[in-house]
Amino acid sequence: MDLVAKENDSALTQQLTQHLQGPQAGAAPGPALAADDASKTSTYLVLLYMALGQHEEAAEVAVGLARRAQDAGNYKVSCPRQPAQS
């Protein structure tokens, strides 16, 4: 990730991004791609985007990763905080 970011080569960046996203960029992972593999791929995309300074793209991927984890039941629903009583 750091090497691709350091080289600042758009062709190299595009090649790595396409490799991480798979053959159908933008499509949801198919059944052949295990959930754990999809999670790792998303994590690497976040790292790549952060190394490139593309923080909005990193945030979008991270939010998608968190949503999939929530949908899988990995997080409990939190209770809203009660206002402090004076």
N, C-alpha and C positions, 0 to 999 in steps of 0.2 A: 504494500500500500504506500509506504513512505517513498519507495524508489520511484513508483509511477508518479507520485505527486512532485517529487524532487525534479524529475526529468522534464515535467511540464510539456509532455508530448501528447497532443490530443488524440493521435491515432492509437498510441499505447493505452491511454486512458479509456478510449472507446472499446478497445479489444478486451481489457480487463473487465469493464462494466458488462459487456455482452457475455463474457464467460461466466461472471457471477450471476447474471440474471437468467442464463440459460438460453435455449434456442428461440423461445418466444418471449422476448423482452416485453414487460408490461403485463403479461398474462399471469394469472394465478398459477402456482406450482401444481403440476399434475399429480395423479396418484402415484406415479413412479418415484416422485421426489418425497422422501419421508419428511414428516413435520420437523424433525430435529435438523435435517439437512437444510430445509427452508429457513429455519431459524438461524442457523450458522451463516447461510448465504446472506440473509438480511443484516446480520451483525457485521459481516465483512463489507457490505455495501455502505453501512453507516460509517465504518472506519475509513473507507476510501473517500467518501464525500467529505468527512471531517478533515482528512489530510489535504484534500484539494481546496479546502476553504468554502465548500458548497454546503453551507450550514442548513439552508432551507430544504435541500434535497435529503440531507442526513436526517433532519427532523421528520420529514414525511415518511421515510422508511422506518424510523424508530417508532413512530406512532402506529404504523401498520403492524409492526412486530409486537407492540404492546397490546393492540386490539386482538391479534390472533391468540396471544397468551391468555387474555381475559376470556375470549370465547372458548378456549380449551379448559377454563375453570382453574387457571393457575393463580388467580388473585381473588381474595375475598372482597366482597362489596363493603366499602367503609361506610361508617355512619357519619353523617354531617356533624361538625362540631357544634356544641351548644354554646351560645354566647355567655361570656363570663358575667356573673352577677356582681353588681356593685354593692 
